[in-house]
Amino acid sequence: MDWRIPFVTFMGTTTLWFSFFSIGILSIYLKGPLVLNSLFYVSAFSARPLGALFFGRLGDLLGRKVSINLVFFLLFLGDLLVVLRIYVVSPFLIGLALGGWSSFSVFLAESVDQMRGSWTSLVQLSVPAGLLLSLGVAITPLTLLFPSLMSALLSIISISLPEPTRFRTGLERHGVKALLKGVGIKAGESSNFYLFTSFSIPFLLKAGLRVGLFPILVLSVEELILMIPIGVLSDLVGKSKVMRGGTILMFSSVLVLIVSALLKDFALTMLSFLVFGLGDTLSYAPQAAYLAELYKPEHRVTMVGLAYQISALLSGGMTVLLTSLSLSLLGERMTFIALPLISLVFSMISMLSI
């Protein structure tokens, strides 16, 4: 395999997540009501399925590389607008670009013949890497100059990459049922991930715990360490087993988070993030390979992208909105009940879909 393929797919998806999570961090620090700031972030979520459909069809019809290069262009533009403090359209453009994530994951998955979970965990590794880098936007939006310039550079490198072979797995699913299965597979991971990375900080602050962004920093480092080893593990013992175990751990971590807020215990808060980090990595590391192997090669980018992004919108974006509404309108006590219920519903959907 050409060494530039894992480099471009990892760095490309890292810049995508860096940009997207930066919008989430900005939504915390923008002046205004919590619900209004959440809508700022949700606008980026809403663009992701549209991007998945557009870039998916482009990747399936014209090739993975064409799709990847257009993603880089939109990301360059979106990040530049944030740097210029033009916030109205920038979240939408960044969300649209992130919708093209499947072009990168499928490109890498189709470039290898074996140990696919191990290789594609490199793309999944870009999530904690991007999350870690995005913390800098709390200091200044100028940090988004980095992904903007990086996307321009990676676009130049990707032009000369070889188009991958579209492997067949025997499953080759397509259609609405197959799409719903993919959406369900990711639902639990999306819901719990955005609960911890977006909502937990204002929630803990409201409960009297001033933890800042430190738990997210620790979570990012933990997942950076665990992602590739768990990707290898999924190839050895089976992707389904690893993902189900991760879903159970993620739900358990929400219960620990609730107890930590009730007791105002910093140590328990950190434990909840560490348990979540392990569960999320178990669920997420095999996900790119699992979805790529599920669908027909001629529809693979579209189906993987739609499954991923629709789930992110319906479960991730909905979780951010529902939890923010609960805290703003119903108060802290009702949120203690709402959080585990939301996590349980989406976690059960994943357990039944995998």
C-alpha positions in Angstrom: 0.0 0.0 0.0 1.2 3.5 -0.9 2.3 5.1 2.5 0.6 8.4 1.4 -2.9 6.7 1.7 -2.9 6.2 5.5 -1.2 9.6 5.9 -3.8 11.5 3.9 -6.7 9.7 5.4 -5.5 10.1 8.9 -4.5 13.8 8.6 -7.6 14.6 6.5 -10.0 13.2 9.0 -8.1 14.8 11.8 -8.5 18.2 10.2 -12.2 17.4 9.7 -12.8 16.5 13.4 -10.5 19.4 14.6 -12.8 21.8 12.8 -16.0 20.2 13.9 -15.1 19.9 17.6 -13.9 23.5 17.5 -17.4 24.6 16.6 -18.6 22.6 19.7 -16.0 24.3 22.0 -17.0 27.7 20.5 -20.6 27.0 21.3 -19.7 26.7 25.0 -17.8 30.0 25.1 -20.1 32.1 22.9 -22.1 34.7 24.8 -25.8 33.9 24.9 -28.4 31.3 26.2 -27.2 27.7 26.4 -30.0 26.5 24.1 -29.1 29.1 21.5 -25.4 28.1 21.6 -26.4 24.5 21.3 -28.4 25.4 18.1 -25.1 26.9 16.7 -23.5 23.5 17.1 -26.6 21.6 15.9 -26.5 23.6 12.7 -23.2 21.8 11.9 -24.8 18.5 12.7 -27.7 19.2 10.4 -25.3 19.6 7.4 -23.6 16.3 8.0 -26.2 14.0 6.3 -26.5 16.4 3.4 -22.7 16.2 3.0 -22.8 12.4 3.3 -25.4 12.1 0.5 -23.6 14.6 -1.8 -20.0 13.3 -1.3 -21.2 9.7 -1.1 -22.8 9.9 -4.5 -19.8 11.7 -5.9 -17.4 9.1 -4.4 -19.4 6.2 -5.7 -19.9 7.6 -9.2 -16.7 9.6 -9.9 -14.2 8.0 -7.5 -13.1 8.4 -3.9 -10.4 10.9 -4.8 -12.7 13.4 -6.4 -14.9 13.4 -3.3 -11.9 13.8 -1.0 -10.6 16.8 -2.9 -13.9 18.7 -2.7 -14.2 17.9 1.0 -10.8 19.6 1.5 -12.0 22.7 -0.4 -15.1 23.1 1.7 -13.2 22.6 4.9 -10.6 25.2 3.9 -13.4 27.7 3.3 -15.4 26.9 6.5 -12.3 27.2 8.8 -11.2 30.4 7.1 -14.7 31.9 7.9 -14.4 31.0 11.6 -11.0 32.7 11.7 -12.6 35.8 10.3 -15.4 35.4 12.9 -18.1 34.9 10.3 -20.1 32.4 12.4 -23.4 32.4 10.4 -22.5 30.0 7.6 -19.2 28.5 8.9 -20.7 25.7 11.1 -22.9 24.5 8.2 -19.9 24.4 5.7 -17.7 22.5 8.3 -20.6 20.0 8.9 -21.1 19.6 5.2 -17.4 18.8 4.8 -17.5 16.3 7.7 -20.3 14.6 5.8 -17.6 13.4 3.4 -15.8 11.5 6.2 -16.9 8.2 4.6 -14.8 9.0 1.5 -11.7 8.8 3.6 -12.7 5.7 5.7 -13.8 3.7 2.6 -10.7 4.8 0.7 -8.4 3.3 3.4 -10.6 0.2 3.9 -10.5 -0.5 0.2 -6.7 -0.1 0.1 -6.0 -3.1 2.3 -6.8 -6.8 2.0 -6.6 -8.0 5.6 -6.6 -6.7 9.2 -9.1 -4.0 8.0 -10.2 -3.2 11.5 -6.6 -2.4 12.5 -5.9 -0.2 9.5 -9.2 1.7 9.6 -8.7 2.4 13.4 -6.2 4.9 12.1 -9.1 6.9 10.7 -11.0 6.5 13.9 -7.9 7.7 15.8 -8.4 11.1 14.1 -11.4 11.7 16.4 -9.5 12.0 19.7 -6.6 13.7 17.8 -9.0 16.3 16.5 -10.7 16.6 19.8 -7.4 17.3 21.5 -6.4 19.9 19.0 -9.8 21.6 19.1 -9.2 22.6 22.8 -7.0 25.4 21.5 -10.0 27.2 20.1 -11.0 28.1 23.6 -8.0 30.4 23.6 -8.4 31.8 20.1 -10.4 30.9 16.9 -7.1 31.6 15.0 -6.1 28.0 15.7 -8.4 27.0 12.9 -5.9 28.4 10.5 -4.1 25.1 11.0 -6.8 22.8 9.6 -7.6 25.3 6.9 -4.0 25.3 5.6 -3.6 21.6 6.1 -6.6 20.8 4.0 -5.1 22.8 1.1 -1.8 20.9 1.4 -3.4 17.5 1.7 -5.5 18.2 -1.4 -2.4 18.6 -3.4 -0.9 15.3 -2.1 -4.1 13.4 -2.7 -4.4 14.2 -6.4 -1.7 11.6 -7.3 -3.0 8.8 -5.1 -4.1 5.5 -6.8 -7.8 4.8 -6.8 -8.5 1.8 -4.5 -10.0 -1.5 -5.5 -13.7 -1.9 -4.5 -13.6 -5.2 -2.6 -16.6 -7.5 -2.1 -17.5 -9.2 1.2 -20.5 -11.3 0.5 -22.8 -9.2 2.7 -23.3 -6.4 0.1 -26.4 -4.9 1.7 -28.2 -1.9 0.2 -31.6 -0.2 0.7 -33.5 1.4 3.6 -33.2 -1.6 5.9 -29.5 -1.8 5.5 -29.2 2.0 6.1 -31.3 1.8 9.3 -29.0 -1.0 10.5 -26.0 1.2 10.0 -27.7 4.1 11.8 -28.6 1.9 14.7 -25.1 0.5 15.0 -23.7 4.0 15.6 -26.6 5.4 17.6 -25.3 4.5 21.1 -21.7 5.7 20.4 -22.8 9.0 18.9 -25.3 9.8 21.7 -22.9 9.0 24.5 -19.9 10.6 22.8 -21.6 14.0 22.4 -23.1 13.8 25.8 -19.6 13.6 27.3 -17.7 15.9 24.9 -20.4 18.7 24.5 -23.0 18.6 27.3 -21.1 17.2 30.3 -19.0 20.4 31.0 -21.9 22.9 31.4 -23.9 20.1 33.2 -21.0 19.6 35.8 -20.6 23.4 36.1 -24.3 23.7 36.9 -23.9 21.0 39.5 -21.1 22.9 41.2 -18.0 21.1 39.7 -15.6 23.4 38.0 -13.6 20.9 36.0 -12.9 23.0 32.9 -11.8 21.1 29.9 -9.4 18.8 31.8 -11.7 15.7 31.6 -12.0 16.1 27.8 -8.2 16.4 27.6 -7.7 13.2 29.6 -10.4 11.5 27.5 -8.6 12.5 24.2 -5.2 11.2 25.4 -6.8 7.9 26.6 -8.5 7.3 23.3 -5.3 8.2 21.4 -3.5 5.4 23.3 -6.2 2.8 23.0 -7.7 3.2 19.5 -5.2 1.2 17.4 -4.7 -1.6 19.9 -8.5 -2.1 20.1 -8.7 -2.0 16.3 -6.2 -4.9 16.3 -8.3 -6.6 19.0 -11.4 -6.4 16.9 -9.7 -8.2 14.0 -8.6 -11.0 16.5 -11.8 -11.6 18.5 -14.5 -10.1 16.2 -15.8 -6.6 15.7 -19.3 -7.3 17.0 -18.2 -8.6 20.4 -15.9 -5.6 20.9 -18.5 -3.1 19.9 -21.2 -4.6 22.2 -18.8 -4.5 25.1 -18.1 -0.9 24.4 -21.8 0.0 24.4 -22.3 -1.5 27.8 -19.4 0.4 29.3 -20.5 3.7 27.8 -23.9 3.4 29.5 -22.2 2.5 32.8 -20.1 5.6 32.5 -23.2 7.9 32.3 -24.4 6.4 35.6 -21.0 7.2 37.2 -21.2 10.7 35.8 -24.6 11.3 37.4 -23.3 10.0 40.8 -20.2 12.3 40.5 -22.5 15.3 39.9 -24.8 14.4 42.8 -21.8 14.0 45.2 -19.8 16.8 43.6 -16.8 14.4 43.5 -14.0 15.3 41.1 -12.4 11.8 41.4 -15.7 10.1 40.3 -16.1 12.6 37.5 -12.7 11.6 36.1 -13.5 7.9 36.6 -16.7 8.4 34.5 -14.6 9.9 31.7 -12.0 7.2 31.8 -14.7 4.4 31.7 -16.4 6.2 28.9 -13.1 6.5 27.0 -12.6 2.8 27.1 -16.2 2.1 26.1 -16.2 4.6 23.3 -12.9 3.3 21.9 -14.2 -0.3 22.0 -17.4 0.8 20.2 -15.7 3.2 17.7 -12.4 1.6 16.7 -13.9 -1.3 14.6 -16.8 0.9 13.3 -15.3 2.1 10.0 -14.3 -1.4 8.9 -17.6 -2.9 10.1 -19.7 -0.4 8.1 -17.5 -0.7 5.0 -17.8 -4.5 5.0 -21.6 -4.2 5.3 -22.5 -2.5 2.1 -22.2 -3.0 -1.7 -19.0 -1.6 -3.2 -20.9 0.5 -5.8 -22.9 2.2 -3.0 -20.4 1.9 -0.2 -19.4 5.6 0.3 -23.0 6.8 0.2 -24.3 4.1 2.6 -21.4 4.4 5.1 -21.7 8.2 5.0 -25.4 8.3 5.4 -25.5 5.7 8.2 -22.7 7.6 10.1 -24.0 11.1 9.6 -27.8 10.4 10.0 -27.0 8.6 13.3 -24.8 11.5 14.4 -27.6 14.0 13.7 -30.5 11.9 15.2 -28.6 10.5 18.2 -25.7 12.9 18.7 -27.3 16.2 17.8 -30.6 15.2 19.4 -28.8 14.2 22.7 -27.1 17.7 22.8 -30.4 19.4 22.2 -32.5 17.3 24.6 -30.0 17.5 27.4 -29.6 21.3 27.0 -33.4 21.7 27.0 -33.7 19.5 30.1 -31.1 21.5 32.0 -32.5 24.9 30.9 -36.2 24.2 31.3 -36.6 21.3 33.7 -33.7 22.0 36.0 -30.8 20.0 37.5 -32.8 17.3 39.3 -34.8 16.2 36.2 -31.6 16.2 34.2 -30.2 13.5 36.6 -33.1 11.3 35.4 -33.0 12.4 31.7 -29.3 11.7 31.1 -29.3 7.9 31.8 -32.7 7.5 30.0 -31.4 9.1 26.9 -28.2 7.1 27.0 -30.1 3.8 27.6 -32.4 4.3 24.7 -29.6 4.9 22.2 -27.4 2.2 23.7 -30.2 -0.3 23.4 -30.7 0.6 19.7 -27.0 -0.1 19.1 -27.1 -3.4 21.0 -30.0 -4.7 18.9 -28.4 -3.4 15.6 -24.9 -4.8 15.9 
